[in-house]
Amino acid sequence: MRPLLRTKLHPAVVPSISRTGFACSGARALHTTTPPTAFFPRSRPRQARIYPGAPNQHHHIPPHPRTMASSSTTGPVLKKPVTLACIQLASGSDKAANLRHARDKVLEASRTHGAGIVVLPECFNSPYGCDYFPSYAETLLPSPPTREQSPSFHALSEMAREAGVYLVGGSIPEIVESRDEGKTYYNTSLTFSPSGELLAAHRKVHLFDIDIPGKITFRESDVLSPGNKVTVIDLPEYGRIAVAICYDIRFPELATIAARGRRPQQRKDGEQEEEQEPGCFALIYPGAFNLTTGPLHWKLLGQARAVDNQVYVALCSPARDLQATYHAWGHSLVVDPMAQVLVELEEGEDIAVAHLDGGKIAETRKGIPLGGQRRFDVYPDVAAGKVRWEE
């Protein structure tokens, strides 16, 4: 056996010789002149170990058949550019005055800013709070209700028609009366076409029940009942949007299902019942976060839903009124598919305007191709399960 070669080391360093031929001690390392073969017998090079399921240059795993893109359609998710406006409205206790003020702002968004889609905030026609829901509630469905049943329904329809825009009418308290169940209340958003036609109604699915000691306690479920469906709306010349309300944004499953589109269902004979529908180009949330959770989570959640699904996200808040019983955070904003905030307001009344372009969605999904990289052999596809699209 060959004698070991010795190397002089600095007296302040007590080395331990590594297999690579380096002497290491703490954060210091001295290179030795001793070749690695002096310490270890020669042997054949070890073959790289290949683990099943771990792709590398020698071992390629083809995409799992259940892995699918965010949308199975080949066309753009957003067919042509559109300007979206979120109206951060200041509302008070006078419903009629709130409706007139909303009309003025919707017309301003359309005529001054060129918006094709306009969004109003949660509870835009009334104060926000459990004490107010019953007294401001209106009968909304079946459509159309009478003017006496719902002045807000007819005001929104007329705003959309006069402005020539798609109008996401924030939300308003809804009442449903029946002999069996009595009075049931919902927090409901109505979306109208430029002709004033009701396109969809979304009842808030996740009720705002929180208790942060020393900060805020709120229980919508003391008065309201939850809705029971995902709401996706077709805007023929643009594509699809999804509408949800405030606390709904904390539940990524709802956004993911809407963004990927309705999956075809299998019949018992193995045939598909319907074709794949494209996903949404925007997730729209009228909401009224508060001064506790607003600064912590409002923007964060908007960016999270955008980057998760590679779509635009719009959050529309009421303006802050410190004289009201509930203090809204404000800060209405629009986020692009790369989670960049395109526009964000302060707390006062204003209009957030953003230009939405389908090219940005396509560019984002091409650069970060999440749609083709999902591993539905490892975890389930929430969009492929049993989803409720109707109440």
Order of alpha helices (4+ residues) and beta strands (2+ residues): beta-beta-beta-beta-alpha-beta-alpha-alpha-beta-beta-beta-beta-beta-beta-beta-beta-alpha-beta-alpha-beta-beta-beta-beta-alpha
